[in-house]
Amino acid sequence: MLPSGGTGIVRVAVRSRVRRVAKSSAPVPVPSSPSDEQALIDRLSQAHLEMTAWPGAVTLARHHARQLLWDLGLKEIIEPVELVVSELVTNAVRASGGLDSHQSRRGKPLPAVCLWLTSEPNGVLVLVWDSCPLLPVRQAPGLDDDSGRGLLLVEMFSAVWGSFELVDEPGKVVWALCES
């Protein structure tokens, strides 16, 4: 059965338990703000948006980012952050199996994906968690390929991006810093 409303359960939650970060596998150097373990743990304990891994989550996440940045007075950075959020959440939904329509027909509940947006001194940090342990790999799609450009777009519209695993927890977090 499909979740009602297309996105399933949406919650804003604060996770207070301590998380430890495994080694980062960033394709580029990690920015100074999320480089140390404590900085990453602090961000993951902040309020976040938790969504069912369903294609409608991408639209919800994009609208959430737009509204949050508008409310923070960061209008000049809304479009690049919105694009980065869209690409990272799409990848998280895909990695979670949420784009596989057969999964929902088999009666299995779709897993969740989580989005954090934090205002940093030099921009906005976007973090997206999904339960798939496979770290993202930037692809080099051909001109006729229909997919594979998401991380290329993330790279174009952010100053730096990367991913990391959490110790003793499933999945991974993919992050990007969009400079203002």
Secondary structure, 3 states (H helix, E strand, C coil): CCCHHHCCCCEEEECCCCCCEEEECCCCCCCCCCCCHHHHHHHHCCEEEEEECCCHHHHHHHHHHHHHHHHCCCHHHHHHHHHHHHHHHHHHHHHCCCCCHHHHHCCCCCCEEEEEEEEECCEEEEEEEECCCCCCCCCCCCCCCCCCCHHHHHHHHCCEEEEEEECCCCCEEEEEEEEC
